[in-house]
Amino acid sequence: MTAATPRERMLRLLSLLQTGRRWAAGELAAALGAPPRTLRRDIEQLRALGYPVESVRGPGGYYRLVAGAALPPLMLEDDEAIATALGLRLAAAGGTEAADRAAAKLRRVLPAPLRRRTDELLAAVEVGAPGHPQPSPETLGDLAAAIAARRRVVLDHTGPRGSSRRTVDPFRLVRLRQRWYLFGWDLDRRDWRTFRLDRIAGPRPTGDVFPPRDLPADDLAEHLRRRFRAPSAHQVVLVLHADARDAAARLHRVDGTLHPLDDGRCRYTADVDSYEWLATVLVLTDLEFTVEEPAGFAGYLAATAERLLRGAGRVPPAGGDVGPRA
């Protein structure tokens, strides 16, 4: 095997240290295929370049890359660089200008083969702009810092009934249906409240530390999704003649739950406001299905099918043959 060049060895060392683990000197030298003296010299070179490498001597000693005062160059594997580029594209589509700048910087430093792969992926991906106003990165950052420090905030919120100043203990930022929400304890209402971030202005920490509280649900996003969902007029249960993975990909237009069955089919339960909309979705997905309940949906489909067949000229008078009319 050809010995690694000093540059290749340094890049390998940096990649190993950026895993965040503690490396014993002998283990790290073996991973590099270099003697301990060379390892020590490479560590010093990394420190000279601004990488804060911590070292502890003696039994149990180790090397570890720790957080520094400045952001040093970052080593990414090929798949990590592609994932980063795609994530920045998604963030930029959400209106984050900083993501565009970061993506441009990343592209400039990618090796030519990897840059081509990344460009091909991004050229093939079409990311639609969000259909709703997005919060500023500053608002997201300020609220995230308050949540991490458990700092109470005062904010100006504009709702359907006008503007109000609220004092809130912030607990979570939730992204749901292309909108950002702050979920927190409203001290004025003495209850949990959800605030759309695009309707919040100037969140300011008060300096007070708020006490911990049990959240109303472990899965907060699903909890909010149920709260936001309008009361449904009907619950429909179908057996879809497709596996759950295929059905999930083709039934994205209607919220519902899928439970796999043993024979490659799945049971689909949906809460819908009208039979008309679900029938339209089923036609568009081209899935074979059987109605389990309610009988009203089965009757609606039968009546609709008869009307469509009459329109196509394929329902004859009683006792006649089925076929197109002359």
DOZASE-521792 format. One line per field, with one value per residue (C-alpha): x, z, y; residue number from 1; residue in one letter. Coordinates in nm, 4 decimals, m for minus. Example, Ala and Ser with C-alpha at 12.3 -4.5 7.8 and 13.67 -1.06 7.14 Angstrom:
// residues 2
east: c(1.2300:1.3670)
up: c(0.7800:0.7140)
north: c(m0.4500:m0.1060)
k: c(1:2)
r: c(a:s)
This chain:
// residues 326
east: c(0.0000:0.1307:0.2135:m0.0157:0.1232:0.1433:m0.1595:m0.3641:m0.2606:m0.3617:m0.7011:m0.7522:m0.6532:m0.8942:m1.1764:m1.1156:m1.1015:m1.4205:m1.6187:m1.6033:m1.4767:m1.1732:m0.8848:m0.6068:m0.2703:m0.1871:m0.5341:m0.5206:m0.1697:m0.2783:m0.5829:m0.3490:m0.0838:0.1771:0.4227:0.3437:0.6066:0.4423:0.1032:0.2278:0.3737:0.0462:m0.1525:0.0681:0.0143:m0.3621:m0.3362:m0.1305:m0.4117:m0.6639:m0.8093:m0.8490:m0.7170:m0.7291:m0.4758:m0.4428:m0.1186:m0.0637:m0.2846:m0.6281:m0.4876:m0.6471:m0.6752:m1.0045:m1.1220:m1.3163:m1.5167:m1.3066:m1.3617:m1.3675:m1.5058:m1.2157:m1.2402:m1.4703:m1.3974:m1.6971:m1.7252:m1.8770:m2.2244:m2.2136:m2.1288:m2.4172:m2.6593:m2.5397:m2.5873:m2.9390:m3.0278:m2.9062:m3.1197:m3.4263:m3.3413:m3.2888:m3.6294:m3.7752:m3.6431:m3.3216:m3.0717:m2.7825:m2.8419:m2.7768:m2.4483:m2.3417:m2.4292:m2.2173:m1.9208:m1.9581:m1.9704:m1.6508:m1.4451:m1.5837:m1.3486:m1.4444:m1.5909:m1.7977:m1.9065:m2.0369:m2.2321:m2.3790:m2.4705:m2.6425:m2.8463:m2.9511:m3.0370:m3.2687:m3.4420:m3.7182:m3.7979:m4.1124:m4.1155:m4.3232:m4.6774:m4.6725:m4.4684:m4.1522:m3.9922:m3.6558:m3.3450:m3.3001:m3.6410:m3.5708:m3.2283:m3.3524:m3.6333:m3.4107:m3.1614:m3.4414:m3.5665:m3.2169:m3.1587:m3.5186:m3.5556:m3.8998:m3.9764:m4.2068:m4.3337:m4.5788:m4.8242:m5.0693:m5.3691:m5.7091:m5.8386:m5.5511:m5.2166:m5.1305:m4.8216:m4.7695:m4.5350:m4.4443:m4.2283:m4.0992:m4.0644:m4.0470:m4.0200:m4.2349:m4.2458:m4.5791:m4.7484:m4.4763:m4.5231:m4.3123:m4.4799:m4.3690:m4.5251:m4.5099:m4.6826:m4.8726:m4.8531:m5.1426:m5.3750:m5.2255:m5.2323:m5.0376:m5.0551:m4.9247:m4.7953:m4.7178:m4.3652:m4.4472:m4.6941:m4.4388:m4.2381:m3.9372:m3.9248:m3.7255:m3.5941:m3.6995:m3.4062:m3.6363:m3.5729:m3.8955:m3.9627:m3.9805:m4.3260:m4.4477:m4.5457:m4.9034:m4.7755:m4.4544:m4.5082:m4.5766:m4.6008:m4.8732:m5.0488:m5.0633:m5.1640:m5.4695:m5.5559:m5.5306:m5.7382:m6.0950:m6.3675:m6.4350:m6.7810:m6.6982:m6.4549:m6.3944:m6.2195:m6.0888:m5.8816:m5.6326:m5.5027:m5.1440:m4.8774:m4.8543:m4.5402:m4.6961:m5.0246:m4.8491:m4.6691:m4.9908:m5.2333:m5.0479:m5.3536:m5.5598:m5.4513:m5.5071:m5.3472:m5.2259:m5.2027:m5.0315:m5.2224:m5.0684:m5.1548:m4.9729:m5.2719:m5.3296:m5.6169:m5.6614:m5.8579:m5.9273:m6.1262:m6.2775:m6.5113:m6.6878:m6.7228:m6.6728:m6.3135:m6.2040:m6.3667:m6.1720:m5.8461:m5.9096:m5.9727:m5.6509:m5.4360:m5.5648:m5.5646:m5.7908:m5.9813:m6.2718:m6.4937:m6.5240:m6.7228:m6.9366:m7.2142:m7.2885:m6.9548:m7.0094:m7.3551:m7.2107:m6.9514:m7.2163:m7.4438:m7.1514:m7.0365:m7.3864:m7.4034:m7.0613:m7.1527:m7.4742:m7.2682:m7.0417:m7.3421:m7.2616:m7.5719:m7.8535:m8.2242:m8.3300:m8.2683:m8.0389:m7.6731:m7.4029:m7.2185:m7.1917:m7.4999:m7.5150)
up: c(0.0000:m0.0917:0.2125:0.2647:0.1844:0.4712:0.3262:0.3034:0.6561:0.7941:0.6264:0.7618:1.1110:1.0957:0.9772:1.2693:1.5287:1.3988:1.5097:1.8565:2.0372:2.2638:2.0887:2.2773:2.1233:2.0172:1.8698:1.6728:1.5439:1.4325:1.2508:1.0667:1.0005:1.1426:1.4359:1.7583:1.6843:1.3496:1.5195:1.7718:1.4933:1.2957:1.6058:1.6524:1.2885:1.3352:1.6407:1.4416:1.1822:1.4512:1.5404:1.9210:1.9864:2.3548:2.4857:2.8184:2.9029:3.1045:3.1600:3.0169:2.8093:2.4832:2.1993:2.1286:1.9064:2.1172:2.0365:1.9751:1.9603:1.5791:1.3175:1.1593:0.8227:0.8400:0.6927:0.5362:0.3798:0.0300:0.1460:0.4263:0.1798:m0.0498:0.2445:0.3567:0.0094:m0.0139:0.3337:0.2433:m0.0726:0.1393:0.3873:0.1058:m0.0397:0.2977:0.2573:0.4584:0.2808:0.4906:0.3451:m0.0073:0.1056:0.2857:m0.0174:m0.2444:m0.0063:0.0162:m0.3606:m0.4084:m0.1898:m0.3103:m0.5186:m0.8865:m0.8981:m0.5853:m0.7086:m1.0275:m0.8276:m0.6055:m0.9015:m1.0740:m0.7608:m0.7083:m1.0769:m1.0505:m0.7335:m0.7558:m0.4193:m0.4119:m0.2229:0.0962:0.0543:0.3855:0.5352:0.7048:1.0238:1.0176:1.1222:1.4013:1.5496:1.5288:1.6863:1.9687:2.0619:2.0373:2.2746:2.5186:2.5103:2.5725:2.8662:2.9966:2.9794:2.9894:2.6927:2.6185:2.2607:2.0490:1.8792:1.6040:1.5929:1.4228:1.6916:1.6771:1.8479:2.2078:2.4254:2.5815:2.8442:2.7555:2.8873:2.5543:2.5388:2.1744:1.8169:1.5893:1.2089:1.0839:0.7449:0.6188:0.9146:1.2244:1.5666:1.9189:2.1774:2.5290:2.8567:2.8347:3.1749:3.0937:2.9922:3.2407:2.9770:2.6856:2.3737:2.0159:1.8368:1.4665:1.4341:1.1349:1.3622:1.6376:1.6607:1.8777:2.1301:2.4271:2.7235:3.0614:3.2495:3.4536:3.4472:3.4156:3.5926:3.4018:3.3051:3.1613:2.7985:2.7120:2.4764:2.3946:2.0220:2.0213:1.6424:1.6263:1.9235:1.7385:1.4137:1.5867:1.7444:1.4135:1.2262:1.1727:1.3039:1.0376:0.9233:0.8360:0.9206:0.6307:0.6556:0.3375:0.2546:m0.0112:m0.2510:m0.2176:0.0502:0.3055:0.1515:m0.1941:m0.0493:0.1639:m0.1415:m0.3423:m0.0741:0.0271:m0.0462:0.2514:0.6143:0.7485:0.9084:0.7378:0.9017:0.7013:0.6507:0.6006:0.2331:0.0878:0.1421:0.4087:0.6013:0.5578:0.8055:0.7131:0.8658:0.5851:0.5559:0.2491:0.0540:m0.2686:m0.1899:m0.0845:m0.3939:m0.6116:m0.4374:m0.4871:m0.8577:m0.8970:m0.7098:m0.9264:m0.6247:m0.6040:m0.2747:m0.0768:0.1477:0.5002:0.6474:0.6460:0.4239:0.3280:0.1465:m0.0392:m0.1430:m0.2545:m0.4728:m0.6256:m0.7105:m0.8548:m1.0623:m1.2085:m1.2998:m1.4665:m1.6577:m1.7809:m1.8978:m2.0875:m2.2429:m2.0784:m1.8612:m2.0791:m1.9986:m1.7718:m1.9367:m2.2079:m2.2764:m2.1290:m2.4023:m2.5781:m2.7404:m3.1129)
north: c(0.0000:0.3448:0.5576:0.8537:1.1945:1.4494:1.6297:1.3096:1.2121:1.5522:1.5345:1.1842:1.2971:1.5886:1.3630:1.1250:1.4020:1.5624:1.2570:1.4173:1.1066:1.0800:0.9056:0.7278:0.8186:0.4639:0.4073:0.7317:0.6613:0.3128:0.4567:0.6932:0.4300:0.6672:0.6474:0.8381:1.1050:1.1835:1.1978:1.4528:1.6657:1.6528:1.7495:2.0565:2.1526:2.1328:2.3572:2.6060:2.6136:2.7055:2.3654:2.3389:1.9882:1.8963:1.6463:1.4658:1.2818:0.9668:0.6607:0.7232:1.0080:1.1085:1.3583:1.5316:1.8159:2.0659:2.3770:2.6864:3.0604:3.0628:2.8253:2.6332:2.4559:2.1541:1.8116:1.6374:1.2953:1.2916:1.1844:1.4416:1.7190:1.6156:1.6038:1.9478:2.0956:1.9522:2.0777:2.4267:2.4186:2.3369:2.6133:2.8641:2.7740:2.8687:3.2213:3.1904:3.4145:3.2854:2.9374:3.0697:3.2232:2.9063:2.6913:2.9123:2.8856:2.5090:2.4693:2.6708:2.4377:2.1041:1.8885:1.8927:1.5357:1.5945:1.9370:1.7749:1.5150:1.7827:2.0041:1.7108:1.6355:1.9968:2.0371:1.7359:1.8583:2.1165:2.2729:2.4817:2.8069:2.7981:2.9174:3.1048:3.3896:3.2682:3.4023:3.5734:3.3758:3.6308:3.5482:3.1753:3.2213:3.4468:3.2082:2.8997:3.0671:3.1510:2.7907:2.6526:2.8915:2.8598:3.2366:3.3968:3.6256:3.9155:3.9332:4.1283:3.8927:3.9824:3.7495:3.7521:3.9893:4.2356:4.2846:4.2054:4.1887:3.8470:3.7071:3.3502:3.0679:2.9246:2.5460:2.4374:2.5607:2.3456:2.3422:2.2147:2.2491:2.4873:2.7225:2.7833:2.7940:2.8780:2.6492:2.7855:2.8605:3.1883:3.3560:3.5882:3.3033:3.0523:2.7818:2.6367:2.8498:2.8284:3.1382:3.1621:3.2974:3.5157:3.6962:3.7588:4.0794:4.1503:3.8642:3.9950:3.7936:3.9294:3.7793:3.5539:3.1798:2.9818:2.6511:2.3216:2.1906:1.8625:1.9057:1.8012:1.5286:1.3414:1.3960:1.7671:1.7977:1.5314:1.6933:2.0257:1.8581:1.7105:2.0455:2.2284:1.9749:2.0911:1.8590:1.5985:1.5041:1.1416:0.8654:0.6267:0.2899:0.1259:m0.1784:m0.0680:m0.3311:m0.2133:m0.2309:0.0487:0.2025:0.2359:0.3610:0.6246:0.7589:0.7849:0.9057:1.2227:1.4383:1.3175:1.2793:0.9318:0.6276:0.3120:m0.0308:m0.3087:m0.6344:m0.9759:m1.0164:m0.7157:m0.4902:m0.2262:m0.0717:0.3026:0.5143:0.8761:1.1592:1.3654:1.6579:1.5219:1.1991:1.3943:1.4889:1.1395:0.9882:1.2338:1.1403:0.7690:0.8213:1.0197:0.7661:0.4767:0.2426:m0.0606:m0.0617:m0.2068:0.0030:m0.1384:0.1496:0.3500:0.2199:0.5793:0.6122:0.2851:0.4094:0.7441:0.5675:0.3395:0.6317:0.8290:0.5299:0.4881:0.8556:0.8421:0.5272:0.6889:0.9841:0.7452:0.5697:0.2370:0.1816:0.0389:0.0242:m0.2613:m0.5959:m0.4592:m0.5378:m0.3206:m0.1324:0.1990:0.3331:0.3697)
k: c(1:2:3:4:5:6:7:8:9:10:11:12:13:14:15:16:17:18:19:20:21:22:23:24:25:26:27:28:29:30:31:32:33:34:35:36:37:38:39:40:41:42:43:44:45:46:47:48:49:50:51:52:53:54:55:56:57:58:59:60:61:62:63:64:65:66:67:68:69:70:71:72:73:74:75:76:77:78:79:80:81:82:83:84:85:86:87:88:89:90:91:92:93:94:95:96:97:98:99:100:101:102:103:104:105:106:107:108:109:110:111:112:113:114:115:116:117:118:119:120:121:122:123:124:125:126:127:128:129:130:131:132:133:134:135:136:137:138:139:140:141:142:143:144:145:146:147:148:149:150:151:152:153:154:155:156:157:158:159:160:161:162:163:164:165:166:167:168:169:170:171:172:173:174:175:176:177:178:179:180:181:182:183:184:185:186:187:188:189:190:191:192:193:194:195:196:197:198:199:200:201:202:203:204:205:206:207:208:209:210:211:212:213:214:215:216:217:218:219:220:221:222:223:224:225:226:227:228:229:230:231:232:233:234:235:236:237:238:239:240:241:242:243:244:245:246:247:248:249:250:251:252:253:254:255:256:257:258:259:260:261:262:263:264:265:266:267:268:269:270:271:272:273:274:275:276:277:278:279:280:281:282:283:284:285:286:287:288:289:290:291:292:293:294:295:296:297:298:299:300:301:302:303:304:305:306:307:308:309:310:311:312:313:314:315:316:317:318:319:320:321:322:323:324:325:326)
r: c(m:t:a:a:t:p:r:e:r:m:l:r:l:l:s:l:l:q:t:g:r:r:w:a:a:g:e:l:a:a:a:l:g:a:p:p:r:t:l:r:r:d:i:e:q:l:r:a:l:g:y:p:v:e:s:v:r:g:p:g:g:y:y:r:l:v:a:g:a:a:l:p:p:l:m:l:e:d:d:e:a:i:a:t:a:l:g:l:r:l:a:a:a:g:g:t:e:a:a:d:r:a:a:a:k:l:r:r:v:l:p:a:p:l:r:r:r:t:d:e:l:l:a:a:v:e:v:g:a:p:g:h:p:q:p:s:p:e:t:l:g:d:l:a:a:a:i:a:a:r:r:r:v:v:l:d:h:t:g:p:r:g:s:s:r:r:t:v:d:p:f:r:l:v:r:l:r:q:r:w:y:l:f:g:w:d:l:d:r:r:d:w:r:t:f:r:l:d:r:i:a:g:p:r:p:t:g:d:v:f:p:p:r:d:l:p:a:d:d:l:a:e:h:l:r:r:r:f:r:a:p:s:a:h:q:v:v:l:v:l:h:a:d:a:r:d:a:a:a:r:l:h:r:v:d:g:t:l:h:p:l:d:d:g:r:c:r:y:t:a:d:v:d:s:y:e:w:l:a:t:v:l:v:l:t:d:l:e:f:t:v:e:e:p:a:g:f:a:g:y:l:a:a:t:a:e:r:l:l:r:g:a:g:r:v:p:p:a:g:g:d:v:g:p:r:a)
